[in-house]
Amino acid sequence: MAKFGFLLVLALFGALMFIAGTMAPKSFGETIHATLAAAKNQVGLGAKPVPPGAADAAKAPAAGADAANSQAKADPIPSENLILPTVPPDKGQYGLQLGQFADAEQAKELSGRIAALKLPTALLDTIDQAGTRWTVVAVGPYGSPDEARAIRIQIARALGFAEAMPLILMPAPPKPKA
């Protein structure tokens, strides 16, 4: 009898969770999806994180991304180099990460939307610990974390993102080869 009661409670709990999931606001589901995609990426399961609203993006040419493309042709940057340390360095360049894409064409499309807003954009070719190459789309560089944070909400609204973008440490520009 106890087994039947347990199964009944378990089935009732599942039905309630299903109903709650179907009644939840769309933004709640997008937040959960983005969090799960980020978690999969961190454990190296090959998830393809897409920022909220990027699927609805209009196809735009990647205007103004020529400087960023020169960085993408260089050796990839280890992705952990973009993580902002707890105590930011005194001197550095900071940016806001708008997306991370396995497909460089998707990154170029988002970069085109950013360039149309006349914002400084960068395409960063990165490689994670599992050896997977990613193209990170960032807005910046900015001279301080505060400067980057100050513009974060305006950028999120302009691009239709539901959540704030993470602050990253941008790599130094490549030195010209002699």
N, C-alpha and C positions, 0 to 999 in steps of 0.2 A: 504494500500500500504506500509506503514511504517513497518508493521509486516512482510510482505513478504521480504522486503529489509533486515530486521534484521535476518530473518531465512536464507536468502541467504548468508549473511556475516558470520553467525555462521557456516553454512555448509562448506563454503570456508575455514574458519579458521581451522575447524576440518580436512579437507582434507590436508591442508598444514602441520599441525602437524603430521598427519599420515605419510606423505612423509618424513618429517624431521626425524621422529623416525626410519623409515626403512633405511635411509641413514646415520644415526649416527654411529660412530665407535663402535665396540664391547666394548671397554674399557669404553666408556661413559655409556653404558647400565649397565655394571657391577657395576660401581660407583653408579648409581642411585639405582640399586637393593640392594646393600650393605647398602646405606643410608636409604632406606625404611625399610629394615629388622631391622636395629638398632633402628629406630624410633618406629616400632611396638614393639620391645622388651622393650623399655623404657616406653611405655604406657601399657605394660602388656598384649598385644594381643597374646602372645604365639608364636611369630615368632621364627624361628629356624635359627639364623644367621650362615652363613657359609662363611669363608674367601674366597676371590677370589682365584681360583686355587685349592681349597680343593676338589672339585668334581672330578678333574682330577688326584687326588693323587693316586699313586700306593699303593696297599695294602702291608703294611709292618708290621712285628711284632713289638710290643711295647717293644723293647729291651731298657734297661737302664731306664725304668720308674718305677722300683720297689720302689724306695724311694718316688716317687710321689704318688704311689698307697697307701702308708701308710697314707698320708695326706687325700686321698679321702675317707678312711674308718672312719675318725673322723667326728665330727659334722660339718655340712656345714658352710661355712663362709658367712656372709651376703655380698651380691654382692657389696653393696655400700662401704664396707671396702677396696675394690680394687681400688677405684677411687683416683687418685693422687690429693692431696690438692693443692691449688694455690701456697702456699709456702710449698715446700716439707720439711719433717722433717729432722733435722740434721743427725740423724742416722736412717737407715731403709734399707730395701732390695727392690730393684726395678726390674721389669721385663717388658717384652713386651708381650701383649696379642695377641696370634695368632688366637684364635677362642673361641667360646662359644657354647657348644653343649648340647642339651637336651638328646641326645643319647651318653652314655659314650663310646660305642664302636667306634664311629666316632672320639671322642677325643683321644682314645688310638691309632688309626691309624695315626693321625696327630703327636702324641707324638713319635711314632715309626719313622716317617720320620725325625723328629728333632734329635732323638737319633742317627740315622744313619749319621747325619752330625757332630756328636760329640759335640753337644751343650747342655748346662745344661737345662733340661726341668722339668716342674712341671705340674701336673694335680691338679687343685684346685676345690674341691666340694663346690659350692656356692648355695645360695638360695636368690631369689629376694624378693621384698616387697609383691608380690602377692603369695608367697609361692612356686613358681616353682623352682625346683632344676636344676642346670646347672653344667656342667663340663667345666671349663675354662682351656685352654691349654696356657701355658706361657713359655717363654724362660727366664731363670734367675735362681737364683737371681744375681743381680749386686749391688755393693756397693754404687753407686751414680746414679742419673738420667742421668748425662753426659755420664757415662760409658755405660749405657743401650742404650742411643740415638746414641752413636758412632757406635754401631754394627747393628742398626736397618736396614739400607739400605742393608748391606751384607746379612742379614737373609732374607729380602724380596726377594732379587734376587735369593738366593739359593733355596728358596721354591716356587718361581714363583708367588709371590703375586704382585698384581698390585698397591697396596697402602701400606703406612707405617702402622705399627702396633701401637696401643696406648700404652703409657707407663702406667704401673700400679704399685701400692704399694703392694708388696708381703707380705703375712702374715708371722709372725715369725714362725720358725719351732716349732712343738708341743713339749712340755716339757715331758720328760719321766715320766711315772706314777710310783710313789713310792710304 
